[in-house]
Amino acid sequence: MDHIPCMTACREVPVHYDLNHLLDADAEITHRQQRVPILVENHAYLFLHETNDPDSLSPVNHPGIHAVIVAAVWETGFHTGIDTDDMDALDNLISLGGAATHSVLMEHLSGRRQTVEFSASSSSGAEYHFIQQHNLAIHKVPAVYEASISSKKALVERGISTISIDSMSDAL
């Protein structure tokens, strides 16, 4: 399943992180070279307002990460194997979606699409580990943990609504 988040991330990331809006190819490359470092610095791409204060905690809640997860899990049918009632179990999905998003962002920065080997020593593996550690830290702060649960519930609701919309489209 690790290839599916990367494929869907290639589709979702440019839209949700404003990477493909310029008409001129040279201007688009320049735009990406300016935009991506801001997103990856301090892992800002993980958060709703694309900022991250390393001294404070916030749940991983960027719509781009959620879009990658919804596309990879609900739109493909993999959701049937996930216990969506266990909000803490979604941490792995969030980490995988974040690592896939980071990988695509780095491709946009370098200008080269490449197959990413997912291992603990790779950039994607390191990003996955960072997000896992971030999620564990959130569990220790009740107010942030509650915000994290709310964000995960919204993610599940969005995924379920995607299935409903797809089912209605198939019926037509």
Secondary structure, 3 states (H helix, E strand, C coil): CCHHHHHHHHHHHHHHCCCCCCCCHHHHHHHHHHHHHHHHHHHHHHCCCCCCCCCCCCCCCCHHHHHHHHHHHHCCCHHHHCCCCCHHHHHHHHHHHHHHHHHHHHHHHHCCCCCCCCCCCCHHHHHHHHHHHHHHHHCCCHHHHHHHHHHHHHHHHHHHHHHHHHHHHHHC
